[in-house]
Amino acid sequence: MGKEDDAVEQMPPGPSPAPARSPGALSRGRWYIGLAVALLLGLALGYGGSRYMLDSGQRQYEDLKKQLDVTAAQHLYDLNAAMMRADAFEGRLAVEESTRKSLEATLQATQQDLGRARDQLAFFNQLLPPGPNGSISIRALDIQRQGSILSYKTLLMRNAPGETAFNGLMEFVANGTEKGKAVKITLEPAQAADMRASTNAAAQVDAASAGSKAEPQKLELSFDQFQRSEGLLSIPAGFVPKTVTLNILEGKTVRVSRTVSLPSAP
């Protein structure tokens, strides 16, 4: 008994048994683990949401930037077009301004020339002794042959002290040859038949016989200071005019006359 007790007392001590965990400690561990997992999930969701919001904002920014770029480009195009139109308007305005100034200068020069002409006319009028009804002058006379007719243009002037108009007649007297003989005839205004005949070189107008039976028709005048006249005169068939004299008649009196030489017929 003493040896066995000694043997028991000499046995080395073994590992002590693990203490048993209480149910409260296990519950707290699981709670911590769940909290950590929840935190991790929250962080993950927050990062994902932030990333999504950032990407969405970036896309909105890009879209807005594109719209602003397009709008700015359109405004720039409109501005350039408006500037081009403004330049064109300024160019046309400059041309119109130059034209207006040129017309004003021409008008002013014309008015000055007209004033000088009036002064000269008044001076010459003072030199001409007026008659009881004012002096009559032929300022210009042009007569051209056109086939079987003569075209005339004349400018008459009257220096009259009163207000009564001058009433008279224009008479055209031609000197020429007919059948080799020198003749003098009074020309009449061309009729429609004479004007049609002037377009046909082969046609002839027989007016000589009518002139011998009736008094030649004269052209009436009625003016105050100036009279510009033009018209056509008929050339009798077979008659070749050399000169034409314009007589201004007042009643039976010749107030003034002028003679024009005609070129030879081709």
Secondary structure, DSSP 4 states (H G I P E B T S, - for coil): -HHHHHHHHHSPPPPPPPPPPPHHHHHHHHHHHHHHHHHHHHHHHHHHHHHHHHHHHHHHHHHHHHHHHHHHHHHHHHHHHHHHHHHHHHHHHHHHHHHHHHHHHHHHHHHHHHHHHHHHHHHHHHHS---TT-EEEEEEEEEEEETTEEEEEEEEEEE-SSSPPEEEEEEEEEEEEETTEEEEEEEEE--HHHHHHHT-TT-----HHHHHHSPPP-EEEEESSEEEEEEEEEPPTTEEEEEEEEEEEETTEEEEEEEEEPPPP-
